[in-house]
Amino acid sequence: MQKPVKMYGIKNCDTERKAIKWLNEKAIDSTFYDLKKESLDDKLIIEWLESVDKDKLINKRGLTWRKLPDEEKQLDSTKAIISLIKTNPTVLKRPVLFNGDFWSVGFNADDWNDLFL
């Protein structure tokens, strides 16, 4: 039996909609956590950073990143990364997903076929 999936993202994002649709079509039980409504705790962010490279976790091509002042873009410590994500959760590449065994970032149907099926 497959473990329930935890997915962190933004409800009105096209990528999250595609990911949710994919999970529903495959009948994969999932819980969605909206980053605009849920507060993230340090432990969760640290778990992400232990599993996913910060350069994959932080979306440096997105609008949120581009609008940040240069001093906030200095990701030279775990504390700085946690602060950035907690203050600007939309800076994350989304969705951030836990399949019960490991973390994944972003949605790609082919990758998710390997991850879940």
Secondary structure, DSSP 8 states (H G I E B T S, - for coil): ----EEEEE-TT-HHHHHHHHHHHHTT--EEEEETTTS---HHHHHHHHHHS-HHHHB-TTSHHHHHS-GGGG---SHHHHHHHHHH-GGGB-S-EEE-SS-EEES--HHHHHHHH-
